[in-house]
Amino acid sequence: MNMTLYKGAYRIESARLAVWDYRQPGWYFATLCTKGSQPYFGFIRDGKMCLSQAGEIAEHELRSVPLHYNAVSLDSHIVMPNHVHAVVCIDGIHAHSPEGAIEEWRIKLESDSRHLPSLGSIIGGYKSAVARKCHAVGIASFAWQARFYDHIIRGNHAVAAVREYIRNNPQNWDRGSGDDHPDWNLLLA
């Protein structure tokens, strides 16, 4: 965790990749954790996730994300007892497109940036909706951990590894592999 002094107080620097525009099309593996790792979303039984009322809200809102944003879809996702994993796809020209196409995208990005969602705004909107709906149904103690973990997915091998990790997360929970966030270097090596 990198902390800097700003106006006499320490602050935690962003975990986002500084050289990457998170409005840029691509596939992003995001992990969002509950505050204090509290199991608000349910429990694992026999390798299967059993959703609580908060878990059902989290699942419903996750499936609704593409309805709120143009050119945003979900590839794989899972709601776990104390965290959510999702592959968020911002569609369009991506970092591995031909150079001319990338330049066209940059021009569009600069001229139309207010209409293009960033990964942070997508995740922030989701977290806000889940918290608001949990509080509305009486789950007053529900809270998210500040921030979220992300990884920019590059290539078919990485996509396959993330999908497998998400698919197997409930079965691995009892084996101590259900961490709040995986070691990205091991997962995507």
Secondary structure as a PSIPRED ss2 file (coil, helix, strand):
# PSIPRED VFORMAT (PSIPRED V4.0)

   1 M C   1.000  0.000  0.000
   2 N C   1.000  0.000  0.000
   3 M E   0.000  0.000  1.000
   4 T E   0.000  0.000  1.000
   5 L E   0.000  0.000  1.000
   6 Y E   0.000  0.000  1.000
   7 K C   1.000  0.000  0.000
   8 G C   1.000  0.000  0.000
   9 A E   0.000  0.000  1.000
  10 Y E   0.000  0.000  1.000
  11 R E   0.000  0.000  1.000
  12 I E   0.000  0.000  1.000
  13 E C   1.000  0.000  0.000
  14 S C   1.000  0.000  0.000
  15 A C   1.000  0.000  0.000
  16 R C   1.000  0.000  0.000
  17 L C   1.000  0.000  0.000
  18 A C   1.000  0.000  0.000
  19 V C   1.000  0.000  0.000
  20 W C   1.000  0.000  0.000
  21 D C   1.000  0.000  0.000
  22 Y C   1.000  0.000  0.000
  23 R C   1.000  0.000  0.000
  24 Q C   1.000  0.000  0.000
  25 P C   1.000  0.000  0.000
  26 G E   0.000  0.000  1.000
  27 W E   0.000  0.000  1.000
  28 Y E   0.000  0.000  1.000
  29 F E   0.000  0.000  1.000
  30 A E   0.000  0.000  1.000
  31 T E   0.000  0.000  1.000
  32 L E   0.000  0.000  1.000
  33 C E   0.000  0.000  1.000
  34 T E   0.000  0.000  1.000
  35 K H   0.000  1.000  0.000
  36 G H   0.000  1.000  0.000
  37 S H   0.000  1.000  0.000
  38 Q C   1.000  0.000  0.000
  39 P C   1.000  0.000  0.000
  40 Y C   1.000  0.000  0.000
  41 F C   1.000  0.000  0.000
  42 G E   0.000  0.000  1.000
  43 F E   0.000  0.000  1.000
  44 I E   0.000  0.000  1.000
  45 R E   0.000  0.000  1.000
  46 D C   1.000  0.000  0.000
  47 G C   1.000  0.000  0.000
  48 K E   0.000  0.000  1.000
  49 M E   0.000  0.000  1.000
  50 C E   0.000  0.000  1.000
  51 L E   0.000  0.000  1.000
  52 S C   1.000  0.000  0.000
  53 Q H   0.000  1.000  0.000
  54 A H   0.000  1.000  0.000
  55 G H   0.000  1.000  0.000
  56 E H   0.000  1.000  0.000
  57 I H   0.000  1.000  0.000
  58 A H   0.000  1.000  0.000
  59 E H   0.000  1.000  0.000
  60 H H   0.000  1.000  0.000
  61 E H   0.000  1.000  0.000
  62 L H   0.000  1.000  0.000
  63 R H   0.000  1.000  0.000
  64 S H   0.000  1.000  0.000
  65 V H   0.000  1.000  0.000
  66 P H   0.000  1.000  0.000
  67 L H   0.000  1.000  0.000
  68 H H   0.000  1.000  0.000
  69 Y C   1.000  0.000  0.000
  70 N C   1.000  0.000  0.000
  71 A C   1.000  0.000  0.000
  72 V E   0.000  0.000  1.000
  73 S E   0.000  0.000  1.000
  74 L E   0.000  0.000  1.000
  75 D E   0.000  0.000  1.000
  76 S E   0.000  0.000  1.000
  77 H E   0.000  0.000  1.000
  78 I E   0.000  0.000  1.000
  79 V E   0.000  0.000  1.000
  80 M C   1.000  0.000  0.000
  81 P C   1.000  0.000  0.000
  82 N C   1.000  0.000  0.000
  83 H E   0.000  0.000  1.000
  84 V E   0.000  0.000  1.000
  85 H E   0.000  0.000  1.000
  86 A E   0.000  0.000  1.000
  87 V E   0.000  0.000  1.000
  88 V E   0.000  0.000  1.000
  89 C E   0.000  0.000  1.000
  90 I E   0.000  0.000  1.000
  91 D C   1.000  0.000  0.000
  92 G C   1.000  0.000  0.000
  93 I C   1.000  0.000  0.000
  94 H C   1.000  0.000  0.000
  95 A C   1.000  0.000  0.000
  96 H C   1.000  0.000  0.000
  97 S C   1.000  0.000  0.000
  98 P C   1.000  0.000  0.000
  99 E H   0.000  1.000  0.000
 100 G H   0.000  1.000  0.000
 101 A H   0.000  1.000  0.000
 102 I H   0.000  1.000  0.000
 103 E H   0.000  1.000  0.000
 104 E H   0.000  1.000  0.000
 105 W H   0.000  1.000  0.000
 106 R H   0.000  1.000  0.000
 107 I H   0.000  1.000  0.000
 108 K H   0.000  1.000  0.000
 109 L H   0.000  1.000  0.000
 110 E H   0.000  1.000  0.000
 111 S H   0.000  1.000  0.000
 112 D C   1.000  0.000  0.000
 113 S H   0.000  1.000  0.000
 114 R H   0.000  1.000  0.000
 115 H H   0.000  1.000  0.000
 116 L C   1.000  0.000  0.000
 117 P C   1.000  0.000  0.000
 118 S C   1.000  0.000  0.000
 119 L H   0.000  1.000  0.000
 120 G H   0.000  1.000  0.000
 121 S H   0.000  1.000  0.000
 122 I H   0.000  1.000  0.000
 123 I H   0.000  1.000  0.000
 124 G H   0.000  1.000  0.000
 125 G H   0.000  1.000  0.000
 126 Y H   0.000  1.000  0.000
 127 K H   0.000  1.000  0.000
 128 S H   0.000  1.000  0.000
 129 A H   0.000  1.000  0.000
 130 V H   0.000  1.000  0.000
 131 A H   0.000  1.000  0.000
 132 R H   0.000  1.000  0.000
 133 K H   0.000  1.000  0.000
 134 C H   0.000  1.000  0.000
 135 H H   0.000  1.000  0.000
 136 A H   0.000  1.000  0.000
 137 V C   1.000  0.000  0.000
 138 G C   1.000  0.000  0.000
 139 I C   1.000  0.000  0.000
 140 A C   1.000  0.000  0.000
 141 S C   1.000  0.000  0.000
 142 F C   1.000  0.000  0.000
 143 A C   1.000  0.000  0.000
 144 W E   0.000  0.000  1.000
 145 Q C   1.000  0.000  0.000
 146 A C   1.000  0.000  0.000
 147 R C   1.000  0.000  0.000
 148 F C   1.000  0.000  0.000
 149 Y E   0.000  0.000  1.000
 150 D E   0.000  0.000  1.000
 151 H E   0.000  0.000  1.000
 152 I E   0.000  0.000  1.000
 153 I E   0.000  0.000  1.000
 154 R C   1.000  0.000  0.000
 155 G C   1.000  0.000  0.000
 156 N H   0.000  1.000  0.000
 157 H H   0.000  1.000  0.000
 158 A H   0.000  1.000  0.000
 159 V H   0.000  1.000  0.000
 160 A H   0.000  1.000  0.000
 161 A H   0.000  1.000  0.000
 162 V H   0.000  1.000  0.000
 163 R H   0.000  1.000  0.000
 164 E H   0.000  1.000  0.000
 165 Y H   0.000  1.000  0.000
 166 I H   0.000  1.000  0.000
 167 R H   0.000  1.000  0.000
 168 N H   0.000  1.000  0.000
 169 N H   0.000  1.000  0.000
 170 P H   0.000  1.000  0.000
 171 Q H   0.000  1.000  0.000
 172 N H   0.000  1.000  0.000
 173 W H   0.000  1.000  0.000
 174 D H   0.000  1.000  0.000
 175 R H   0.000  1.000  0.000
 176 G C   1.000  0.000  0.000
 177 S C   1.000  0.000  0.000
 178 G C   1.000  0.000  0.000
 179 D C   1.000  0.000  0.000
 180 D C   1.000  0.000  0.000
 181 H C   1.000  0.000  0.000
 182 P C   1.000  0.000  0.000
 183 D C   1.000  0.000  0.000
 184 W H   0.000  1.000  0.000
 185 N H   0.000  1.000  0.000
 186 L H   0.000  1.000  0.000
 187 L H   0.000  1.000  0.000
 188 L C   1.000  0.000  0.000
 189 A C   1.000  0.000  0.000
